[in-house]
């Protein structure tokens, strides 16, 4: 049973263009497995706050992504570090490159 929905970053950015910024479509187009996407998780329970968490991209097919949760949730305790998250480019609120594994 799903206990959360993902924020549609594109919709929020259009609704609040002065305060809600998301990466450009070009930036999202260059994401590859290993990179990170920040997603907004909104609980279906109205009495709980949402959380923004990083997801490491493991697969990509066009605008569809599969990732692994890279944060330990504080509010959404049913989610676990490393859990599979399916999302689309519309859900991406921020991006970060893959972490270096050479210690640099």
Jmol script that loads the backbone (N, CA, C; Angstrom):
load data "model"
ATOM      1  N   UNK A   1       0.843  -1.191   0.000  1.00  0.00           N
ATOM      2  CA  UNK A   1       0.000   0.000   0.000  1.00  0.00           C
ATOM      3  C   UNK A   1       0.884   1.249   0.000  1.00  0.00           C
ATOM      4  N   UNK A   2       0.659   2.128  -0.960  1.00  0.00           N
ATOM      5  CA  UNK A   2       1.411   3.370  -1.007  1.00  0.00           C
ATOM      6  C   UNK A   2       0.951   4.285   0.115  1.00  0.00           C
ATOM      7  N   UNK A   3       1.908   4.849   0.816  1.00  0.00           N
ATOM      8  CA  UNK A   3       1.590   5.760   1.913  1.00  0.00           C
ATOM      9  C   UNK A   3       2.070   7.167   1.616  1.00  0.00           C
ATOM     10  N   UNK A   4       2.573   7.393   0.396  1.00  0.00           N
ATOM     11  CA  UNK A   4       3.045   8.717   0.010  1.00  0.00           C
ATOM     12  C   UNK A   4       2.788   8.938  -1.474  1.00  0.00           C
ATOM     13  N   UNK A   5       2.866  10.212  -1.867  1.00  0.00           N
ATOM     14  CA  UNK A   5       2.876  10.569  -3.282  1.00  0.00           C
ATOM     15  C   UNK A   5       4.121  11.414  -3.502  1.00  0.00           C
ATOM     16  N   UNK A   6       4.600  11.456  -4.720  1.00  0.00           N
ATOM     17  CA  UNK A   6       5.745  12.292  -5.051  1.00  0.00           C
ATOM     18  C   UNK A   6       5.253  13.644  -5.556  1.00  0.00           C
ATOM     19  N   UNK A   7       5.898  14.704  -5.108  1.00  0.00           N
ATOM     20  CA  UNK A   7       5.568  16.052  -5.550  1.00  0.00           C
ATOM     21  C   UNK A   7       5.897  16.186  -7.035  1.00  0.00           C
ATOM     22  N   UNK A   8       5.013  16.817  -7.777  1.00  0.00           N
ATOM     23  CA  UNK A   8       5.266  17.139  -9.187  1.00  0.00           C
ATOM     24  C   UNK A   8       5.989  18.484  -9.194  1.00  0.00           C
ATOM     25  N   UNK A   9       7.308  18.451  -9.322  1.00  0.00           N
ATOM     26  CA  UNK A   9       8.117  19.651  -9.268  1.00  0.00           C
ATOM     27  C   UNK A   9       7.813  20.633 -10.380  1.00  0.00           C
ATOM     28  N   UNK A  10       7.512  20.124 -11.565  1.00  0.00           N
ATOM     29  CA  UNK A  10       7.203  20.996 -12.701  1.00  0.00           C
ATOM     30  C   UNK A  10       5.933  21.784 -12.404  1.00  0.00           C
ATOM     31  N   UNK A  11       4.920  21.101 -11.913  1.00  0.00           N
ATOM     32  CA  UNK A  11       3.655  21.758 -11.585  1.00  0.00           C
ATOM     33  C   UNK A  11       3.857  22.808 -10.484  1.00  0.00           C
ATOM     34  N   UNK A  12       4.604  22.461  -9.441  1.00  0.00           N
ATOM     35  CA  UNK A  12       4.857  23.407  -8.347  1.00  0.00           C
ATOM     36  C   UNK A  12       5.637  24.619  -8.838  1.00  0.00           C
ATOM     37  N   UNK A  13       6.583  24.401  -9.730  1.00  0.00           N
ATOM     38  CA  UNK A  13       7.377  25.495 -10.275  1.00  0.00           C
ATOM     39  C   UNK A  13       6.517  26.431 -11.125  1.00  0.00           C
ATOM     40  N   UNK A  14       5.567  25.873 -11.848  1.00  0.00           N
ATOM     41  CA  UNK A  14       4.663  26.697 -12.657  1.00  0.00           C
ATOM     42  C   UNK A  14       3.702  27.475 -11.764  1.00  0.00           C
ATOM     43  N   UNK A  15       3.280  26.853 -10.672  1.00  0.00           N
ATOM     44  CA  UNK A  15       2.355  27.481  -9.741  1.00  0.00           C
ATOM     45  C   UNK A  15       3.030  28.583  -8.925  1.00  0.00           C
ATOM     46  N   UNK A  16       4.297  28.376  -8.560  1.00  0.00           N
ATOM     47  CA  UNK A  16       5.035  29.317  -7.711  1.00  0.00           C
ATOM     48  C   UNK A  16       6.395  29.644  -8.343  1.00  0.00           C
ATOM     49  N   UNK A  17       6.403  30.300  -9.498  1.00  0.00           N
ATOM     50  CA  UNK A  17       7.658  30.497 -10.242  1.00  0.00           C
ATOM     51  C   UNK A  17       8.705  31.340  -9.516  1.00  0.00           C
ATOM     52  N   UNK A  18       8.307  32.181  -8.599  1.00  0.00           N
ATOM     53  CA  UNK A  18       9.270  33.031  -7.887  1.00  0.00           C
ATOM     54  C   UNK A  18       9.962  32.322  -6.729  1.00  0.00           C
ATOM     55  N   UNK A  19       9.361  31.244  -6.243  1.00  0.00           N
ATOM     56  CA  UNK A  19       9.912  30.605  -5.042  1.00  0.00           C
ATOM     57  C   UNK A  19      10.207  29.117  -5.175  1.00  0.00           C
ATOM     58  N   UNK A  20       9.674  28.468  -6.186  1.00  0.00           N
ATOM     59  CA  UNK A  20       9.862  27.015  -6.330  1.00  0.00           C
ATOM     60  C   UNK A  20      10.621  26.764  -7.624  1.00  0.00           C
ATOM     61  N   UNK A  21      11.903  26.463  -7.498  1.00  0.00           N
ATOM     62  CA  UNK A  21      12.761  26.273  -8.657  1.00  0.00           C
ATOM     63  C   UNK A  21      13.162  24.809  -8.791  1.00  0.00           C
ATOM     64  N   UNK A  22      13.155  24.318 -10.016  1.00  0.00           N
ATOM     65  CA  UNK A  22      13.572  22.945 -10.303  1.00  0.00           C
ATOM     66  C   UNK A  22      14.628  22.997 -11.406  1.00  0.00           C
ATOM     67  N   UNK A  23      15.396  21.922 -11.565  1.00  0.00           N
ATOM     68  CA  UNK A  23      16.396  21.886 -12.640  1.00  0.00           C
ATOM     69  C   UNK A  23      15.740  22.003 -14.013  1.00  0.00           C
ATOM     70  N   UNK A  24      16.490  22.543 -14.945  1.00  0.00           N
ATOM     71  CA  UNK A  24      15.981  22.696 -16.317  1.00  0.00           C
ATOM     72  C   UNK A  24      15.803  21.326 -16.973  1.00  0.00           C
ATOM     73  N   UNK A  25      14.959  21.252 -17.996  1.00  0.00           N
ATOM     74  CA  UNK A  25      14.824  19.994 -18.741  1.00  0.00           C
ATOM     75  C   UNK A  25      16.171  19.515 -19.284  1.00  0.00           C
ATOM     76  N   UNK A  26      17.031  20.425 -19.720  1.00  0.00           N
ATOM     77  CA  UNK A  26      18.347  20.046 -20.235  1.00  0.00           C
ATOM     78  C   UNK A  26      19.189  19.374 -19.150  1.00  0.00           C
ATOM     79  N   UNK A  27      19.145  19.918 -17.950  1.00  0.00           N
ATOM     80  CA  UNK A  27      19.887  19.315 -16.827  1.00  0.00           C
ATOM     81  C   UNK A  27      19.370  17.913 -16.543  1.00  0.00           C
ATOM     82  N   UNK A  28      18.058  17.750 -16.542  1.00  0.00           N
ATOM     83  CA  UNK A  28      17.462  16.429 -16.287  1.00  0.00           C
ATOM     84  C   UNK A  28      17.803  15.448 -17.405  1.00  0.00           C
ATOM     85  N   UNK A  29      17.889  15.953 -18.643  1.00  0.00           N
ATOM     86  CA  UNK A  29      18.208  15.096 -19.789  1.00  0.00           C
ATOM     87  C   UNK A  29      19.580  14.450 -19.658  1.00  0.00           C
ATOM     88  N   UNK A  30      20.486  15.073 -18.911  1.00  0.00           N
ATOM     89  CA  UNK A  30      21.851  14.567 -18.787  1.00  0.00           C
ATOM     90  C   UNK A  30      22.064  13.645 -17.583  1.00  0.00           C
ATOM     91  N   UNK A  31      21.004  13.353 -16.835  1.00  0.00           N
ATOM     92  CA  UNK A  31      21.144  12.449 -15.683  1.00  0.00           C
ATOM     93  C   UNK A  31      21.394  11.024 -16.157  1.00  0.00           C
ATOM     94  N   UNK A  32      22.303  10.352 -15.469  1.00  0.00           N
ATOM     95  CA  UNK A  32      22.655   8.964 -15.784  1.00  0.00           C
ATOM     96  C   UNK A  32      22.687   8.156 -14.490  1.00  0.00           C
ATOM     97  N   UNK A  33      22.639   6.828 -14.595  1.00  0.00           N
ATOM     98  CA  UNK A  33      22.765   6.021 -13.388  1.00  0.00           C
ATOM     99  C   UNK A  33      24.022   6.404 -12.606  1.00  0.00           C
ATOM    100  N   UNK A  34      23.842   6.499 -11.300  1.00  0.00           N
ATOM    101  CA  UNK A  34      24.903   6.936 -10.401  1.00  0.00           C
ATOM    102  C   UNK A  34      24.683   8.360  -9.917  1.00  0.00           C
ATOM    103  N   UNK A  35      24.010   9.191 -10.745  1.00  0.00           N
ATOM    104  CA  UNK A  35      23.677  10.549 -10.326  1.00  0.00           C
ATOM    105  C   UNK A  35      22.560  10.495  -9.286  1.00  0.00           C
ATOM    106  N   UNK A  36      22.324  11.642  -8.658  1.00  0.00           N
ATOM    107  CA  UNK A  36      21.315  11.733  -7.605  1.00  0.00           C
ATOM    108  C   UNK A  36      20.227  12.723  -7.989  1.00  0.00           C
ATOM    109  N   UNK A  37      18.993  12.406  -7.606  1.00  0.00           N
ATOM    110  CA  UNK A  37      17.847  13.286  -7.788  1.00  0.00           C
ATOM    111  C   UNK A  37      17.182  13.480  -6.429  1.00  0.00           C
ATOM    112  N   UNK A  38      16.841  14.718  -6.120  1.00  0.00           N
ATOM    113  CA  UNK A  38      16.096  14.989  -4.888  1.00  0.00           C
ATOM    114  C   UNK A  38      14.612  14.972  -5.232  1.00  0.00           C
ATOM    115  N   UNK A  39      13.857  14.217  -4.458  1.00  0.00           N
ATOM    116  CA  UNK A  39      12.418  14.087  -4.658  1.00  0.00           C
ATOM    117  C   UNK A  39      11.686  14.561  -3.414  1.00  0.00           C
ATOM    118  N   UNK A  40      10.467  15.026  -3.614  1.00  0.00           N
ATOM    119  CA  UNK A  40       9.613  15.428  -2.496  1.00  0.00           C
ATOM    120  C   UNK A  40       8.564  14.359  -2.246  1.00  0.00           C
ATOM    121  N   UNK A  41       8.581  13.810  -1.048  1.00  0.00           N
ATOM    122  CA  UNK A  41       7.651  12.755  -0.642  1.00  0.00           C
ATOM    123  C   UNK A  41       6.592  13.375   0.265  1.00  0.00           C
ATOM    124  N   UNK A  42       5.335  13.293  -0.137  1.00  0.00           N
ATOM    125  CA  UNK A  42       4.229  13.816   0.657  1.00  0.00           C
ATOM    126  C   UNK A  42       3.440  12.643   1.224  1.00  0.00           C
ATOM    127  N   UNK A  43       3.326  12.560   2.556  1.00  0.00           N
ATOM    128  CA  UNK A  43       2.526  11.477   3.132  1.00  0.00           C
ATOM    129  C   UNK A  43       1.052  11.644   2.771  1.00  0.00           C
ATOM    130  N   UNK A  44       0.351  10.544   2.636  1.00  0.00           N
ATOM    131  CA  UNK A  44      -1.077  10.607   2.343  1.00  0.00           C
ATOM    132  C   UNK A  44      -1.866  11.045   3.570  1.00  0.00           C
ATOM    133  N   UNK A  45      -1.239  10.945   4.748  1.00  0.00           N
ATOM    134  CA  UNK A  45      -1.871  11.451   5.973  1.00  0.00           C
ATOM    135  C   UNK A  45      -1.622  12.950   6.067  1.00  0.00           C
ATOM    136  N   UNK A  46      -2.693  13.733   6.123  1.00  0.00           N
ATOM    137  CA  UNK A  46      -2.585  15.192   6.115  1.00  0.00           C
ATOM    138  C   UNK A  46      -1.920  15.754   7.372  1.00  0.00           C
ATOM    139  N   UNK A  47      -1.861  14.977   8.437  1.00  0.00           N
ATOM    140  CA  UNK A  47      -1.295  15.493   9.686  1.00  0.00           C
ATOM    141  C   UNK A  47       0.221  15.323   9.768  1.00  0.00           C
ATOM    142  N   UNK A  48       0.846  14.784   8.725  1.00  0.00           N
ATOM    143  CA  UNK A  48       2.296  14.597   8.713  1.00  0.00           C
ATOM    144  C   UNK A  48       2.945  15.510   7.677  1.00  0.00           C
ATOM    145  N   UNK A  49       4.132  16.032   7.996  1.00  0.00           N
ATOM    146  CA  UNK A  49       4.838  16.862   7.024  1.00  0.00           C
ATOM    147  C   UNK A  49       5.493  16.005   5.946  1.00  0.00           C
ATOM    148  N   UNK A  50       5.810  16.626   4.835  1.00  0.00           N
ATOM    149  CA  UNK A  50       6.512  15.932   3.765  1.00  0.00           C
ATOM    150  C   UNK A  50       8.009  15.922   4.012  1.00  0.00           C
ATOM    151  N   UNK A  51       8.716  15.149   3.208  1.00  0.00           N
ATOM    152  CA  UNK A  51      10.177  15.068   3.299  1.00  0.00           C
ATOM    153  C   UNK A  51      10.759  15.165   1.896  1.00  0.00           C
ATOM    154  N   UNK A  52      11.894  15.834   1.804  1.00  0.00           N
ATOM    155  CA  UNK A  52      12.672  15.853   0.564  1.00  0.00           C
ATOM    156  C   UNK A  52      13.899  14.992   0.802  1.00  0.00           C
ATOM    157  N   UNK A  53      14.081  14.017  -0.095  1.00  0.00           N
ATOM    158  CA  UNK A  53      15.173  13.067   0.094  1.00  0.00           C
ATOM    159  C   UNK A  53      15.865  12.778  -1.228  1.00  0.00           C
ATOM    160  N   UNK A  54      17.137  12.392  -1.124  1.00  0.00           N
ATOM    161  CA  UNK A  54      17.937  12.038  -2.291  1.00  0.00           C
ATOM    162  C   UNK A  54      17.717  10.588  -2.676  1.00  0.00           C
ATOM    163  N   UNK A  55      17.685  10.366  -3.977  1.00  0.00           N
ATOM    164  CA  UNK A  55      17.544   9.035  -4.556  1.00  0.00           C
ATOM    165  C   UNK A  55      18.681   8.870  -5.561  1.00  0.00           C
ATOM    166  N   UNK A  56      19.429   7.769  -5.443  1.00  0.00           N
ATOM    167  CA  UNK A  56      20.504   7.482  -6.402  1.00  0.00           C
ATOM    168  C   UNK A  56      19.893   6.762  -7.594  1.00  0.00           C
ATOM    169  N   UNK A  57      20.080   7.320  -8.777  1.00  0.00           N
ATOM    170  CA  UNK A  57      19.507   6.747  -9.993  1.00  0.00           C
ATOM    171  C   UNK A  57      20.242   5.452 -10.334  1.00  0.00           C
ATOM    172  N   UNK A  58      19.461   4.384 -10.560  1.00  0.00           N
ATOM    173  CA  UNK A  58      20.062   3.101 -10.940  1.00  0.00           C
ATOM    174  C   UNK A  58      19.646   2.671 -12.341  1.00  0.00           C
ATOM    175  N   UNK A  59      18.523   3.206 -12.836  1.00  0.00           N
ATOM    176  CA  UNK A  59      18.066   2.892 -14.195  1.00  0.00           C
ATOM    177  C   UNK A  59      17.367   4.114 -14.767  1.00  0.00           C
ATOM    178  N   UNK A  60      17.415   4.203 -16.096  1.00  0.00           N
ATOM    179  CA  UNK A  60      16.707   5.287 -16.768  1.00  0.00           C
ATOM    180  C   UNK A  60      16.197   4.787 -18.111  1.00  0.00           C
ATOM    181  N   UNK A  61      14.951   5.160 -18.427  1.00  0.00           N
ATOM    182  CA  UNK A  61      14.353   4.882 -19.728  1.00  0.00           C
ATOM    183  C   UNK A  61      13.574   6.129 -20.133  1.00  0.00           C
ATOM    184  N   UNK A  62      14.222   7.031 -20.867  1.00  0.00           N
ATOM    185  CA  UNK A  62      13.589   8.298 -21.234  1.00  0.00           C
ATOM    186  C   UNK A  62      13.385   9.155 -19.994  1.00  0.00           C
ATOM    187  N   UNK A  63      12.122   9.525 -19.735  1.00  0.00           N
ATOM    188  CA  UNK A  63      11.790  10.332 -18.556  1.00  0.00           C
ATOM    189  C   UNK A  63      11.428   9.481 -17.343  1.00  0.00           C
ATOM    190  N   UNK A  64      11.506   8.167 -17.460  1.00  0.00           N
ATOM    191  CA  UNK A  64      11.197   7.260 -16.348  1.00  0.00           C
ATOM    192  C   UNK A  64      12.501   6.820 -15.692  1.00  0.00           C
ATOM    193  N   UNK A  65      12.514   6.883 -14.367  1.00  0.00           N
ATOM    194  CA  UNK A  65      13.704   6.541 -13.590  1.00  0.00           C
ATOM    195  C   UNK A  65      13.374   5.503 -12.534  1.00  0.00           C
ATOM    196  N   UNK A  66      14.390   4.738 -12.154  1.00  0.00           N
ATOM    197  CA  UNK A  66      14.343   3.872 -10.991  1.00  0.00           C
ATOM    198  C   UNK A  66      15.538   4.278 -10.150  1.00  0.00           C
ATOM    199  N   UNK A  67      15.311   4.431  -8.861  1.00  0.00           N
ATOM    200  CA  UNK A  67      16.396   4.813  -7.975  1.00  0.00           C
ATOM    201  C   UNK A  67      16.324   4.083  -6.659  1.00  0.00           C
ATOM    202  N   UNK A  68      17.358   4.300  -5.854  1.00  0.00           N
ATOM    203  CA  UNK A  68      17.414   3.746  -4.494  1.00  0.00           C
ATOM    204  C   UNK A  68      17.474   4.912  -3.524  1.00  0.00           C
ATOM    205  N   UNK A  69      16.623   4.878  -2.514  1.00  0.00           N
ATOM    206  CA  UNK A  69      16.586   5.939  -1.520  1.00  0.00           C
ATOM    207  C   UNK A  69      17.942   6.045  -0.837  1.00  0.00           C
ATOM    208  N   UNK A  70      18.490   7.259  -0.800  1.00  0.00           N
ATOM    209  CA  UNK A  70      19.829   7.485  -0.245  1.00  0.00           C
ATOM    210  C   UNK A  70      19.775   8.237   1.087  1.00  0.00           C
ATOM    211  N   UNK A  71      18.586   8.395   1.659  1.00  0.00           N
ATOM    212  CA  UNK A  71      18.401   9.023   2.965  1.00  0.00           C
ATOM    213  C   UNK A  71      17.627   8.082   3.872  1.00  0.00           C
ATOM    214  N   UNK A  72      17.778   8.285   5.166  1.00  0.00           N
ATOM    215  CA  UNK A  72      16.953   7.585   6.138  1.00  0.00           C
ATOM    216  C   UNK A  72      15.794   8.511   6.492  1.00  0.00           C
ATOM    217  N   UNK A  73      14.570   8.147   6.149  1.00  0.00           N
ATOM    218  CA  UNK A  73      13.425   9.017   6.405  1.00  0.00           C
ATOM    219  C   UNK A  73      13.216   9.281   7.896  1.00  0.00           C
ATOM    220  N   UNK A  74      12.739  10.479   8.183  1.00  0.00           N
ATOM    221  CA  UNK A  74      12.414  10.868   9.550  1.00  0.00           C
ATOM    222  C   UNK A  74      10.922  10.701   9.792  1.00  0.00           C
ATOM    223  N   UNK A  75      10.110  11.119   8.819  1.00  0.00           N
ATOM    224  CA  UNK A  75       8.655  11.064   8.955  1.00  0.00           C
ATOM    225  C   UNK A  75       8.094   9.787   8.349  1.00  0.00           C
ATOM    226  N   UNK A  76       8.481   9.486   7.136  1.00  0.00           N
ATOM    227  CA  UNK A  76       7.954   8.329   6.408  1.00  0.00           C
ATOM    228  C   UNK A  76       8.728   7.067   6.789  1.00  0.00           C
ATOM    229  N   UNK A  77       8.510   6.601   7.988  1.00  0.00           N
ATOM    230  CA  UNK A  77       9.288   5.497   8.552  1.00  0.00           C
ATOM    231  C   UNK A  77       9.092   4.172   7.810  1.00  0.00           C
ATOM    232  N   UNK A  78       8.025   4.059   7.017  1.00  0.00           N
ATOM    233  CA  UNK A  78       7.819   2.828   6.259  1.00  0.00           C
ATOM    234  C   UNK A  78       8.799   2.724   5.095  1.00  0.00           C
ATOM    235  N   UNK A  79       9.412   3.851   4.706  1.00  0.00           N
ATOM    236  CA  UNK A  79      10.464   3.828   3.679  1.00  0.00           C
ATOM    237  C   UNK A  79      11.798   3.525   4.336  1.00  0.00           C
ATOM    238  N   UNK A  80      12.645   2.819   3.630  1.00  0.00           N
ATOM    239  CA  UNK A  80      13.943   2.425   4.186  1.00  0.00           C
ATOM    240  C   UNK A  80      15.076   2.839   3.250  1.00  0.00           C
ATOM    241  N   UNK A  81      16.208   3.122   3.834  1.00  0.00           N
ATOM    242  CA  UNK A  81      17.415   3.410   3.079  1.00  0.00           C
ATOM    243  C   UNK A  81      17.628   2.293   2.056  1.00  0.00           C
ATOM    244  N   UNK A  82      17.886   2.652   0.801  1.00  0.00           N
ATOM    245  CA  UNK A  82      18.108   1.662  -0.248  1.00  0.00           C
ATOM    246  C   UNK A  82      16.847   1.170  -0.931  1.00  0.00           C
ATOM    247  N   UNK A  83      15.680   1.611  -0.466  1.00  0.00           N
ATOM    248  CA  UNK A  83      14.426   1.153  -1.062  1.00  0.00           C
ATOM    249  C   UNK A  83      14.285   1.654  -2.500  1.00  0.00           C
ATOM    250  N   UNK A  84      13.703   0.827  -3.346  1.00  0.00           N
ATOM    251  CA  UNK A  84      13.469   1.174  -4.758  1.00  0.00           C
ATOM    252  C   UNK A  84      12.386   2.248  -4.847  1.00  0.00           C
ATOM    253  N   UNK A  85      12.670   3.280  -5.641  1.00  0.00           N
ATOM    254  CA  UNK A  85      11.723   4.366  -5.875  1.00  0.00           C
ATOM    255  C   UNK A  85      11.598   4.563  -7.385  1.00  0.00           C
ATOM    256  N   UNK A  86      10.390   4.470  -7.907  1.00  0.00           N
ATOM    257  CA  UNK A  86      10.107   4.737  -9.317  1.00  0.00           C
ATOM    258  C   UNK A  86       9.608   6.179  -9.418  1.00  0.00           C
ATOM    259  N   UNK A  87      10.154   6.938 -10.378  1.00  0.00           N
ATOM    260  CA  UNK A  87       9.752   8.332 -10.524  1.00  0.00           C
ATOM    261  C   UNK A  87       9.982   8.780 -11.962  1.00  0.00           C
ATOM    262  N   UNK A  88       9.509   9.980 -12.271  1.00  0.00           N
ATOM    263  CA  UNK A  88       9.706  10.552 -13.597  1.00  0.00           C
ATOM    264  C   UNK A  88      10.458  11.874 -13.468  1.00  0.00           C
ATOM    265  N   UNK A  89      10.850  12.414 -14.600  1.00  0.00           N
ATOM    266  CA  UNK A  89      11.585  13.678 -14.605  1.00  0.00           C
ATOM    267  C   UNK A  89      10.778  14.799 -13.953  1.00  0.00           C
ATOM    268  N   UNK A  90       9.462  14.735 -14.013  1.00  0.00           N
ATOM    269  CA  UNK A  90       8.603  15.767 -13.402  1.00  0.00           C
ATOM    270  C   UNK A  90       8.777  15.840 -11.886  1.00  0.00           C
ATOM    271  N   UNK A  91       9.173  14.733 -11.278  1.00  0.00           N
ATOM    272  CA  UNK A  91       9.302  14.672  -9.818  1.00  0.00           C
ATOM    273  C   UNK A  91      10.627  15.226  -9.302  1.00  0.00           C
ATOM    274  N   UNK A  92      11.574  15.488 -10.164  1.00  0.00           N
ATOM    275  CA  UNK A  92      12.919  15.884  -9.732  1.00  0.00           C
ATOM    276  C   UNK A  92      12.932  17.343  -9.288  1.00  0.00           C
ATOM    277  N   UNK A  93      13.338  17.557  -8.029  1.00  0.00           N
ATOM    278  CA  UNK A  93      13.398  18.895  -7.440  1.00  0.00           C
ATOM    279  C   UNK A  93      14.808  19.473  -7.463  1.00  0.00           C
ATOM    280  N   UNK A  94      15.806  18.608  -7.485  1.00  0.00           N
ATOM    281  CA  UNK A  94      17.206  19.031  -7.510  1.00  0.00           C
ATOM    282  C   UNK A  94      18.028  17.847  -8.006  1.00  0.00           C
ATOM    283  N   UNK A  95      19.259  18.107  -8.409  1.00  0.00           N
ATOM    284  CA  UNK A  95      20.144  17.045  -8.898  1.00  0.00           C
ATOM    285  C   UNK A  95      21.534  17.216  -8.315  1.00  0.00           C
ATOM    286  N   UNK A  96      22.268  16.123  -8.267  1.00  0.00           N
ATOM    287  CA  UNK A  96      23.667  16.132  -7.842  1.00  0.00           C
ATOM    288  C   UNK A  96      24.386  15.046  -8.639  1.00  0.00           C
ATOM    289  N   UNK A  97      25.642  15.298  -9.000  1.00  0.00           N
ATOM    290  CA  UNK A  97      26.384  14.292  -9.764  1.00  0.00           C
ATOM    291  C   UNK A  97      26.710  13.079  -8.907  1.00  0.00           C
ATOM    292  N   UNK A  98      27.064  12.001  -9.586  1.00  0.00           N
ATOM    293  CA  UNK A  98      27.505  10.786  -8.896  1.00  0.00           C
ATOM    294  C   UNK A  98      28.683  11.130  -7.988  1.00  0.00           C
ATOM    295  N   UNK A  99      28.761  10.465  -6.860  1.00  0.00           N
ATOM    296  CA  UNK A  99      29.862  10.683  -5.945  1.00  0.00           C
ATOM    297  C   UNK A  99      31.125  10.014  -6.455  1.00  0.00           C
ATOM    298  N   UNK A 100      32.234  10.677  -6.276  1.00  0.00           N
ATOM    299  CA  UNK A 100      33.522  10.124  -6.691  1.00  0.00           C
ATOM    300  C   UNK A 100      33.871   8.933  -5.797  1.00  0.00           C
ATOM    301  N   UNK A 101      34.395   7.887  -6.426  1.00  0.00           N
ATOM    302  CA  UNK A 101      34.805   6.717  -5.658  1.00  0.00           C
ATOM    303  C   UNK A 101      36.325   6.637  -5.521  1.00  0.00           C
ATOM    304  N   UNK A 102      37.056   7.655  -6.057  1.00  0.00           N
ATOM    305  CA  UNK A 102      38.512   7.622  -5.988  1.00  0.00           C
ATOM    306  C   UNK A 102      39.066   8.460  -4.848  1.00  0.00           C
ATOM    307  N   UNK A 103      38.157   8.949  -3.979  1.00  0.00           N
ATOM    308  CA  UNK A 103      38.617   9.711  -2.821  1.00  0.00           C
ATOM    309  C   UNK A 103      38.893  11.173  -3.122  1.00  0.00           C
ATOM    310  N   UNK A 104      38.663  11.606  -4.347  1.00  0.00           N
ATOM    311  CA  UNK A 104      38.909  13.002  -4.727  1.00  0.00           C
ATOM    312  C   UNK A 104      37.774  13.895  -4.295  1.00  0.00           C
TER     313      UNK A 104
END
end "model"
wireframe off; spacefill off
backbone 0.3
color backbone group
